[in-house]
């Protein structure tokens, strides 16, 4: 649940909380009366009350039922019920953002986070161009190898392409680059299971069963052969329905999701983070929590459950029905509150890690002060999985001293030239643009000439890399720049 919440914008999160409160009568929302503090401060203080961990087991047995019931006993007074405080945001007005990013551009941006050779990068780029609208690779890799040789004079083989495809399949959204529906589902399940720290309750074990089902009994799943699945997997009907419920949350068309995201993105956004600096070199990092209310579990339901469960008499049919119907709602409310708390902590810790590692840029806001930074660096600093940081980077915005930046702006990738030396791609882009802007349009510079001129500036890249960088910044080749 936390993973899905992490990808939501401020407005989407507000709607998600409203929907959850409507669906779950045990979850209470209370408008915040104190509106002075609009944002969570970077000093680490928190308005929300943390809750003790609670995790269901794999199967419903007496010990686990007792554990499940025990958390009700943890809250003896209404003041002890878990709650999550969200304050109103004084800076929620929309701010302009840059142009939308296309389906291909979004994947190309993610490619920058991987240290690949020029040849490997070329293979992944070709695979990106081979995706269909659903985000699948339909063409066999052997045929793609032939295409690259015959049409682009690039030699590769099925093994190299398979390795390149494994890189592409690590991109977001999960499932991208799958060769069929079965592989698409397995890629998404594996991504969820690898992010185990954000799986609440018995979600991990449900996904584990789901993976076994898709990997070993896919045909039975497609044909909805429930009876056979129960037999071969050794699961009860109730357990199998829970597994199906998790599988229904997976996306069969990851490419469509990415395409719609690019098309529907409006040219304005509410910042997820507000960062302010002062003349003394202080940096204040705050989380924009939007117009979210205080969340808590309804204390009356918890009190009633406790009374019924501690009663030494046999419950009436109505009382038993109350316990049966209310307990799952209270459980769900508690898990949702914990997921909201985890979302807040993940966002703030990730943003603080970015600020610490790009401190000089945040103070000067000079693009030349951006330091090399990739997902792995931030993940290690913040203590999260790379996929978690990727979700934050790809969907969030920061308001820095009044100017809006996508979080992806703060990530900078250095490539290696043929000599193994680091090359700042952004500086190379700028130098190429300057050389071409100053060229004689009657005798435009060739990529080889640009490579030689860049070497004089200390930027050592081959002609082929110049062509790649030139394409990335949208400058046509020499013959198309000729003007007589």
Secondary structure, 3 states (H helix, E strand, C coil): CHHHHHCCCHHHHHHHHHHHHHHCCCEEEECCCCCCCCEECCCCCCCCCCCCCCCCCCCCCHHHHHHHHHHHHCCCCHHHCCEECCCCCCCCCCEECCCCCCHHHHHHHHHCCCCCCHHHHHHHHHHHHCCCCCCECCCCHHHHHHHHHHHHCCCCCHHHHHHHHHHHCCCCCCCCCECCHHHHHHHHHHHHHHCHHHCCCCHHHHHHHHHHHHHHCHHHHHCCCHHHHHHHHCCCHHHHHHHHHHHCCCCCCHHHHHHHHHHHCCCEECCCEEEEECCCCCEEEEEECCCCCEEEECHHHHHHHHHHHHCCCCCCHHHHHHHHHHHHHHHHHHHHHHHHHHHHHHHHHHHHHHHHHCHHHHHHCCHHHCCCECHHHHHHHHCCCHHHHHHHHHHCEEEECCEEEEHHHHCECEEECCCCCEEEHHHHHHHHHHHHHCCCHHHCCCHHHHHHHHHHCCCCCCHHHHHHHHHHCCCCCHHHHCCC
